[in-house]
Amino acid sequence: MTGRWVAMSGLLVAVALVLQVSFFDAFAWDGVVPNLVLMVVVAAALSRGGQTGMVVGFAAGLLMDLAPPADHLAGRWALALLVAGYVAGRVRQDSGRPTVVAVMATMAACSFVATSVYALSGMVLSDPSLGFGEVLQVIGIGLVWDVLLTPLVLPGLLALYGRAEALRAR
């Protein structure tokens, strides 16, 4: 990874996190907001592969774990986004340049996996705020939010990462 690419990824994660905890908080559905940071991780993994997706996912997850109003044990989002970055990177490795359908399916799978890992790790760590019924509801709502916003957000992120790759190739 080049310094320019790392800086761009950091900026995209920071902007996504700020939008997620401020602007999209007003649109929360039963307390669940769209996971824009996850979309940045998926875009990074689809453009550069699983290893990059895991690194960006872990760093972005740590920022999510520490950003206010975090009320959970630190490390849960880092683990969830690391796994999601790996899953998205495997799609890139298996299909080369993914189609629109593959990107939508990847986002849905990553949303399900990341939200499940986060919610289930909370149950394992005895997070008192979620029971099993609430976990299923959170996973479903998160999946719907992320899939609805994917066509609006992910193409732009993929274009930015593609442009960065083209600049790197020069």
N, C-alpha and C positions, 0 to 999 in steps of 0.2 A: 504494500500500500504506500502510495506517495503521500507526502505531507499535505498537498492540496486536497487529495481525496479524503484524508482523515479530517482535515479542517471542515470540508464540506459536510461530511457525515455528522460531525459534532454539531455544526450549526443547524442542520436539518433535525437532528434529535432534540436540540434545545428548543427550536421553534415549535416542533410538534408537541413537546412536553408542556410548554407555556400555553399553547392553544388548548391542549387537552384539559389542563387543570383550571383554566380561566374561562375561555369563551365557551367551550363545549360543556362545561359544568352546568350551564343554564339549560341545556337540552337533555339533562340526565333522565333516563328512563328507569325508574326504580333504583336510582343511585348508580346506574351503569352508564358510562359515556363511551363514545367511540375511541378506540385505542389507536391514535395517530402514530404514536411511537412504534407500535407493532408494524404499522405500514411502512415506516422508514426502514425498520429491520428487514422486512420481507423484500423491499426494493433493493437494499444493499446486497442481500443474499442472492437475489435473482440476477443481479448484475455482476457480482464477483465470485459467488460460490459459497459453499457451506462454512468454510473456515472464517471468511470475512463476516458472514452472517452471524456466526457465533460470537465473534469479538464485538461487533457492533451491538448485538443483542445483549451481551453481558454488560457492556458499558451503559447502554441505554436503560437496561433494567436496574442497574445500581442507581442511576439518576432518578428513575421512577420511585425506587424504594426510599430515597432520601428527600424527595420533593414534598413540600407540604401540600396537602394535608395527609401525609402518610400516617396511617394508624395501625401498621402491621410490622411484623419482624422484617428487618432488612435482609435482602437476599432472595425473597420469594419471586419478585418480578425479574431479578437478574437470572435466576434459574429458568423461569418460564420463557423469557425472550431468547435466552441462549438456545434452548431446545427448538423454539420456533425458527430461529435463524438457521439452525442445522437442517430442519425439515425443508425450508424454502431453498436452501442451497442444494439439497439433494434433487429437487425438481429441476434446477438449472443444469446440474450435472447429467441427469438422465435424459433431458429433452433439448439441451442446447439453448436455443432461443425460444422461450415458451410462447404459446398462442394466448389469445385473450381468454379463452375458456380455461386454459391451464393456469393462467394468472389468477382468475377468479377462484378456481378450485384450490389453488395454493393458499390464497388469502383466507378462504373459509377454513381449510385444514389448520393453518397456523393460528388463526383466531381460536378455534376449538382447542387445539393443543395448549396454547399459551394460557388461555383462561382456565382450562382444566388443571394444568400444573399449578397455577397460582392458587386456585380455589382448593384443590385437594391438598396442597402443601399446608394451607391454612387449617384444614381439618386435622391433618397429621400433627401439626404443631399446636393444636387445641385453641385455635382462634375462636373466641366466644361469639363472634358476630355472625357466623354462618353455620347453619345446619345443613343437612343433606338436601332438603327440599330447596333451600335458598341457593345452594351451589348449582343445582340444575337450572334454576331460573336465571342466575347470573351468567352461566355459560351460554344459555339460549339467547338472552338479550344481547350479550357481547357479540355473539356470532351474527345476529341480525344487523346490529349497528355497523360492524366492520365490513360485512358484505355490501351493505347499502352504500357506504362511502368509498368502497374500493374503486368503482369506475370514475369517481370524481378526483381522487387523490393519487392513487397508485400510478396512473399513466404519466403524470407530471413528475413524480419522483423517479420513475424509470427513465424518463427523458433526461432529467438532470444527471443521473448516474451515467447514462449513455454518452452524454456530452462530455462528462469528465473522463470517460474512457477514451473518447476520440481525441481529447487534448493530450492525454497521456501517450497515445500512440504516435503523436507527432514528433 
